[in-house]
Amino acid sequence: MNEEKQRLELVYGEKAVEKLKNSKVMIAGLGGVGSYAAEAITRSFIDNIVLIDFDVYDITNLNRQLHSTLNNVGSSKADNICENIYNINKNAKVTVIKEKLAPENIHQFVSKDIDFVIDAIDDIKAKISLIEYCYTNDIKIISSMGTGNKIYPDKLQISDIKKTSMCPLAKKMRYELKKRNIEKLPVVFSTEEIIRNSQTNTIGSTPFVPATAGLMLASYVVNQIVRK
């Protein structure tokens, strides 16, 4: 039994953990949701990981983004998370893409040998482009819906996009995906009504709702891989 993987193997078994080792997972968007998804994917000892995020840490990220500290404000999220991965898994092979996904470049970054994509992107246009590309090329994907302006992580659940409710982002996504004849998409979404602040359009956040969503995304991917 591999010592660093011992606790994982006690749950899944050696063959399943070997499947994880040989899988390739992409995490697109490394903010409050994606940073926790990347952490859980890393600690599941999936060796091949692709990170996509063009952004840098901002002081306002401190309340919810894993690895965001006072010392790394202004530095690349993808680079910081990549360094963390190598500090956990010595066999990791990480591809870092510091670009903004768009319809015209997505084919350059999302390779068809990827086993699963975790979509934790905030930008709707990029989100739709990624989902559409994966759908067209038969790449498995799970997507995060809105986690901002919410305070109860226990209201999060995994469902098909068609069964979502109470989430403005999911509503927009249902409309856009229907136009593209995309009928099925597993998502993490919240049934909690959003908290509205009449004083600002800035979206508020907590440490725990985005983090829980990220862990749920990762758990779905890991369990799908070991069961296939």
C-alpha positions in Angstrom: 0.0 0.0 0.0 1.3 3.4 -1.0 1.9 5.4 2.2 0.7 8.8 1.2 -2.4 7.2 -0.5 -3.1 4.8 2.4 -6.2 6.5 3.7 -7.7 6.9 0.3 -7.0 3.3 -0.6 -8.7 2.2 2.6 -11.9 3.8 1.3 -11.7 3.1 -2.5 -9.2 0.2 -2.8 -5.9 0.1 -4.7 -7.4 -0.4 -8.1 -9.7 2.6 -7.8 -6.8 4.8 -6.6 -4.8 3.6 -9.6 -7.6 4.8 -11.8 -7.5 8.2 -10.2 -3.7 8.3 -10.6 -4.0 7.7 -14.4 -6.9 10.2 -15.0 -6.7 13.7 -16.2 -8.8 16.4 -14.8 -9.1 20.1 -15.7 -10.2 22.8 -13.2 -11.4 25.9 -15.0 -11.6 28.9 -12.7 -9.6 28.9 -9.5 -11.5 31.3 -7.3 -13.6 30.5 -4.2 -15.1 27.4 -5.8 -12.3 26.2 -8.0 -9.5 26.5 -5.5 -11.2 24.0 -3.2 -12.0 21.7 -6.1 -8.4 21.8 -7.1 -7.3 21.0 -3.6 -9.5 18.0 -3.3 -8.6 16.7 -6.8 -4.9 17.0 -5.8 -5.4 15.2 -2.5 -7.2 12.4 -4.4 -3.8 11.9 -6.1 -5.0 12.5 -9.6 -1.6 13.0 -11.2 -2.6 14.8 -14.4 -4.2 18.2 -13.7 -4.9 21.2 -15.9 -5.4 24.6 -14.3 -7.0 27.4 -16.1 -7.3 30.9 -14.7 -5.9 34.2 -16.0 -6.5 36.2 -12.8 -4.3 37.3 -9.9 -5.1 37.4 -6.2 -6.9 40.5 -4.9 -7.3 41.6 -1.3 -11.0 40.9 -1.5 -10.3 37.2 -2.2 -9.0 36.6 1.4 -12.4 35.7 2.8 -13.0 32.7 0.5 -10.2 31.6 -1.8 -7.9 28.9 -0.7 -4.2 29.9 -0.8 -5.1 33.6 -0.9 -2.9 35.4 1.6 -1.7 38.9 2.3 1.7 37.9 0.9 0.5 36.8 -2.5 -1.9 39.6 -3.5 -1.2 40.4 -7.1 0.3 37.0 -8.0 -1.1 34.4 -10.3 -3.8 32.1 -8.8 -2.8 29.3 -11.2 0.9 29.5 -10.3 0.2 29.5 -6.6 -2.1 26.5 -6.8 0.3 24.7 -9.1 3.1 25.1 -6.5 0.8 23.8 -3.8 0.0 20.7 -5.9 3.6 19.8 -6.3 4.1 20.2 -2.5 1.4 17.5 -2.0 1.9 15.1 -4.9 5.5 14.5 -6.1 4.2 12.6 -9.1 1.9 15.4 -10.3 2.0 16.7 -13.9 0.4 20.1 -13.9 -0.4 22.2 -17.0 -1.0 25.9 -16.2 -3.0 28.0 -18.6 -3.1 31.7 -17.7 -5.6 32.7 -20.4 -9.2 33.7 -20.5 -11.3 31.1 -22.2 -13.3 32.2 -25.2 -15.0 30.5 -28.1 -12.1 31.3 -30.4 -9.3 29.8 -28.2 -11.0 27.0 -26.2 -9.9 24.3 -28.6 -6.3 25.2 -27.9 -6.6 24.6 -24.2 -9.2 21.8 -23.7 -7.6 18.6 -25.0 -9.7 15.6 -25.8 -7.7 13.3 -23.6 -9.2 15.0 -20.5 -11.3 12.6 -18.5 -13.3 15.3 -16.6 -13.7 19.1 -16.5 -14.7 21.0 -13.4 -16.2 24.3 -14.5 -15.9 26.9 -11.8 -15.9 29.9 -14.1 -17.7 33.1 -13.2 -18.0 34.6 -16.7 -21.2 33.3 -18.4 -19.8 33.6 -21.9 -16.7 31.6 -21.1 -18.8 29.1 -19.1 -21.2 28.4 -22.0 -18.3 28.1 -24.4 -16.6 25.5 -22.2 -19.7 23.5 -21.7 -20.6 23.6 -25.4 -17.1 22.5 -26.4 -17.1 19.6 -23.9 -20.6 18.5 -25.0 -19.6 18.6 -28.7 -16.4 16.6 -28.0 -17.8 14.1 -25.6 -15.7 15.3 -22.6 -17.4 14.9 -19.2 -18.0 18.1 -17.3 -19.7 19.2 -14.1 -20.5 22.9 -13.6 -20.8 25.2 -10.6 -23.8 27.5 -10.5 -23.9 30.6 -8.3 -22.5 30.5 -4.7 -22.4 34.3 -4.0 -24.8 36.1 -1.7 -25.6 32.8 0.1 -24.8 31.7 3.6 -26.0 28.1 4.0 -23.7 25.4 2.5 -26.3 22.7 3.4 -28.6 24.2 0.7 -26.1 23.0 -2.0 -26.9 20.0 -4.0 -25.9 18.1 -7.2 -28.6 17.8 -9.9 -29.2 18.1 -13.6 -29.4 21.7 -14.8 -33.0 21.2 -15.8 -33.9 20.6 -12.1 -32.3 23.7 -10.7 -34.3 26.4 -8.9 -33.7 29.6 -6.9 -30.4 30.3 -8.8 -30.3 33.3 -11.2 -27.2 32.0 -12.9 -28.7 28.5 -13.4 -31.8 30.2 -14.9 -29.6 32.0 -17.5 -27.6 28.8 -18.2 -30.8 26.8 -18.8 -31.9 29.4 -21.3 -28.5 29.5 -23.1 -28.0 25.7 -23.1 -31.5 25.1 -24.4 -30.7 27.3 -27.4 -27.7 25.1 -28.1 -29.6 21.9 -27.7 -27.7 20.9 -24.6 -30.2 18.9 -22.6 -28.1 17.4 -19.7 -25.5 18.9 -17.5 -24.6 17.9 -13.9 -24.3 21.0 -11.7 -23.8 22.0 -8.1 -26.4 24.6 -7.2 -28.0 26.1 -4.1 -31.7 26.2 -3.3 -31.1 29.1 -1.0 -32.7 32.4 -2.0 -30.0 35.0 -2.6 -29.4 37.8 -0.2 -29.9 41.1 -1.9 -28.1 44.3 -1.0 -29.8 47.4 -2.3 -26.6 49.5 -1.6 -24.3 47.8 -4.1 -24.2 45.5 -7.1 -21.1 43.7 -5.8 -21.7 40.1 -5.0 -21.1 39.1 -1.4 -19.6 35.8 -0.3 -18.8 33.6 2.7 -15.8 31.3 3.3 -18.0 28.2 3.4 -20.6 28.1 0.6 -18.0 28.4 -2.3 -15.7 26.0 -0.5 -18.4 23.4 -0.1 -19.4 23.7 -3.7 -15.8 23.1 -4.8 -15.5 20.0 -2.6 -18.8 18.7 -4.0 -17.6 19.2 -7.6 -14.4 17.3 -6.8 -16.2 14.5 -5.0 -18.6 14.0 -8.0 -15.6 13.8 -10.3 -13.6 11.4 -8.2 -16.6 9.1 -7.6 -17.5 9.1 -11.3 -13.9 8.1 -12.2 -13.6 5.3 -9.8 -17.0 3.8 -10.8 -16.4 3.9 -14.6 
